[in-house]
Amino acid sequence: MRKYIAEFIGTLTLVLIGCGTAMLVGCNAAAGSGYILTAFAFGLTIVGMAYCVGNISGCHINPAVSLGCLISGRMSGKDFICYVVSQCLGALAGAALLALIFKLGNVTDMTGGFGSNGLGGVNGSAVAGLLVEILLTFVFVLTILGVTSSKAGHGSFGGVVIGFTLVLVHILGIGLTGTSVNPARSFGPALVALFAGNADPMKALWVFIVGPLAGAALAAVVYKFLENAKEAE
């Protein structure tokens, strides 16, 4: 149970800080400071949570990462389901807290949807958005599988590498899809936006569920192939 609580807290924190920063500063690529601040908010939250709950749950805080670990044989099916439920509930709680804070403080949401993802950067193309999310998640999850491998020997620097890889994929992805690479992170804000009267984020939500999961599955398969090939040498 402690693992699931850790995943709930970690995902809540990711949405609260990452999406909250996006809501405050906006993610317009033309306004580079907000763009970069949002990328670092997500990445640095991962760094912090890795050293906070990583020793308890592994700090997945992302269903795509959990799927990669499941396919790689690093977690059980039961843990996978409980992790995903905990992550989605944490993301929903984080987005709900943002809605409460911004409402009570009468603060303008610069994203218009609680930091939810969208296809505006790819002119509404679901195919382009899906491809972006598959590729970015592939890079992110492949890095995680490599860094956390028992054979890697990265030790205490793993959390930093993973966090800055998330910054990296955000730098490219924010202007295209807002960068999900995390179905829970997309689900929470989209659902809260729906309750607030904005149904737009829900229309493309499937892209930000299917894309990251497909990218994670591909990363797991590729990493297993590469790892097995190395052992066979």
Beta strands, then each sheet from edge to edge (+ up, - down):
end
